[in-house]
Amino acid sequence: MKHSIGLALGLSLGITAVSAAQGEGDYVGWFGLGTGSGTIMCSACTHAGNMGGSTLTLQLGAGVSKHVRLGSSLDTWWHSRDSWERGVWNLNALALYYPWTVRRGFFVGGGPTYSLMWAVLPGDTGLQRHGWGFTAEMGFDIAPRSKTSLTPFVEYSYAWVGDIYYPIGSGIPWARRWKHQVVSVGLGVTFHNRKRE
């Protein structure tokens, strides 16, 4: 697991670093809050299905051309409205396309995802397992020529994490073929650092 985390983190940071080195002088950092619908799909489990939750997104990126920005993001979704808590952490490598320019308006993109699911059962027993997937997003920068802009966005992520055992290390399946997807809608605040146009 440590090797997978290191690979995912290195990939995301490497893409952001290359973006900055080759960039057009357009660098952004943004965070967003929203609401999300999560769907858990598994067999031999009793907690599958669709449920609401909250989301948080952090993102860094840099423009590499007039229409393309590369970067990385960290997303989380969590649900804690019944007898046990569950959630997802996603570390994403992103390529975003801006039809006009990276300095204004609508964008769409996506990339590979390293995903970690976690669950806290009654009695404070924690479970977690990681896997791989993909993410896609689109949004719109409002007032893009200023140093700070509002960014409404929609995001979709999907990941497969496999079998989960409980008690941990027992070999007793708690859930088999666990997959999850999250659709979220939110509002972000984007901070721009770029050359004057």
Secondary structure, DSSP 4 states (H G I P E B T S, - for coil): -HHHHHHHHHHHHHHHHHHHHH--SEEEEEEEEEEEEEEEEEES-S--EEEEEEEEEEEEEEESSSSEEEEEEEEEEEE-SSSSEEEEEEEEEEEEE-SSBTTBEEEEEEEEEEEEEEEEETTTEEEEEEEEEEEEEEEEEBSTTSSEEEEEEEEEEEEEEEEEESSTTS--EEEEEEEEEEEEEEEEEEEEEE---
